[in-house]
Amino acid sequence: MRDPRWLDDEQAGRHVRPYAITGGRTRHSQHHFTLITLIVSRHDHEYEHDHLEPESMAILAMCRDRAVAVAEIAGQLDLPVSVVKVLCGDLLNAELIIVQSPPELSEQPSVELIERVMDGIRQL
Amino acid sequence: MPTALKILIAGGFGVGKTTMVGSVSEVAPLETEERITAASVGVDDLAGIERKTSTTVAMDFGRITISPELVLYLFGTPGQDRFWFMWDDLSSGALGAVVLADTRRLDASFASIDFFEARDIPFAVGVNCFDGRREATAEQVRQALDLDPATPVVLCDVRERASSKEVLLAVLDAARRQAESRLATAAGA
């Protein structure tokens, strides 16, 4: 018989509070990520990362085949965006990922870039 | 490594933002959330003391791969939450924005329109005509919303990919005109 004091997975929700994964940090002290900063795992690290949190391992696995945005990682792993940013900052420090930031805010989009996007939309 | 760009899809609750993301995205819309802290003045609070309110803002997004070098992300802003404006990362650096409007509740789009106008973010208004009912003309909507004559207004049905594409192209057209006028100003200076 099931012990009524125990909740099943669905009732229990998250087992770990999200900011416990980051050691309580809500932002990374060195790196700034945006929602659309792209992340790619570095292929030259195939060995096991025993010291990493499961969430960090999941990020490395997700970003192995293509560049994935921070927002996408957060959505797929069901983590708050700020938690993903902290974890990615640590992965960057450990040289396990490479990142591509979106164009600078001061750098306004060119007519040429906008037209390339328009062509892409037309072809959908 | 590609470059990522984004377009926001704003508008009132239930106006079809998620539907629009889904109709053009190459992946099913995903949801992501962020905790933000906002200073707020309680309405019931006679002393009008400012307090910090912590709130979780959720929005959904989709992805369109334009080319191996360009990826466009669409972000549907939270419908009822007036705090999404505080989420700087969401609004900053957008190529442009769609304001989806419903003719029965045009006032629900005022806040978004003010927001994009104040920040010079190019936008287009998409009037979502559910079930193909066109209860107003684009011109009537333009007048009711007191829009700049240059702001595109598109009657659309965002369940249809072709229609959503048309709205996105209107936003990009507004962005292109802004980029062109910036060039002209720079050349004239």
Chai-1 contact restraints between the chains, C-beta under 6 A:
chainA,res_idxA,chainB,res_idxB,connection_type,confidence,min_distance_angstrom,max_distance_angstrom,comment,restraint_id
A,T34,B,D89,contact,1.0,0.0,6.0,A-B,restraint_1
A,L35,B,D89,contact,1.0,0.0,6.0,A-B,restraint_2
A,I36,B,A4,contact,1.0,0.0,6.0,A-B,restraint_3
A,I36,B,K6,contact,1.0,0.0,6.0,A-B,restraint_4
A,I36,B,Y73,contact,1.0,0.0,6.0,A-B,restraint_5
A,L38,B,A4,contact,1.0,0.0,6.0,A-B,restraint_6
A,A67,B,M1,contact,1.0,0.0,6.0,A-B,restraint_7
A,A67,B,P2,contact,1.0,0.0,6.0,A-B,restraint_8
A,A69,B,A4,contact,1.0,0.0,6.0,A-B,restraint_9
A,A71,B,T32,contact,1.0,0.0,6.0,A-B,restraint_10
A,A71,B,F61,contact,1.0,0.0,6.0,A-B,restraint_11
A,A74,B,T32,contact,1.0,0.0,6.0,A-B,restraint_12
A,G75,B,L30,contact,1.0,0.0,6.0,A-B,restraint_13
A,G75,B,E31,contact,1.0,0.0,6.0,A-B,restraint_14
A,G75,B,T32,contact,1.0,0.0,6.0,A-B,restraint_15
A,P80,B,E33,contact,1.0,0.0,6.0,A-B,restraint_16
A,P80,B,E34,contact,1.0,0.0,6.0,A-B,restraint_17
A,V81,B,T32,contact,1.0,0.0,6.0,A-B,restraint_18
A,V81,B,E34,contact,1.0,0.0,6.0,A-B,restraint_19
A,Q100,B,M1,contact,1.0,0.0,6.0,A-B,restraint_20
A,P102,B,A4,contact,1.0,0.0,6.0,A-B,restraint_21
A,P102,B,G93,contact,1.0,0.0,6.0,A-B,restraint_22
A,L105,B,G93,contact,1.0,0.0,6.0,A-B,restraint_23
A,P109,B,L95,contact,1.0,0.0,6.0,A-B,restraint_24
A,V111,B,R176,contact,1.0,0.0,6.0,A-B,restraint_25
A,V111,B,A179,contact,1.0,0.0,6.0,A-B,restraint_26
A,V111,B,E180,contact,1.0,0.0,6.0,A-B,restraint_27
A,I114,B,L172,contact,1.0,0.0,6.0,A-B,restraint_28
A,I114,B,A175,contact,1.0,0.0,6.0,A-B,restraint_29
A,I114,B,R176,contact,1.0,0.0,6.0,A-B,restraint_30
A,V117,B,I66,contact,1.0,0.0,6.0,A-B,restraint_31
A,V117,B,L172,contact,1.0,0.0,6.0,A-B,restraint_32
A,M118,B,L169,contact,1.0,0.0,6.0,A-B,restraint_33
A,M118,B,L172,contact,1.0,0.0,6.0,A-B,restraint_34
A,G120,B,I66,contact,1.0,0.0,6.0,A-B,restraint_35
A,I121,B,K165,contact,1.0,0.0,6.0,A-B,restraint_36
A,I121,B,L168,contact,1.0,0.0,6.0,A-B,restraint_37
A,I121,B,L169,contact,1.0,0.0,6.0,A-B,restraint_38
A,L124,B,K165,contact,1.0,0.0,6.0,A-B,restraint_39
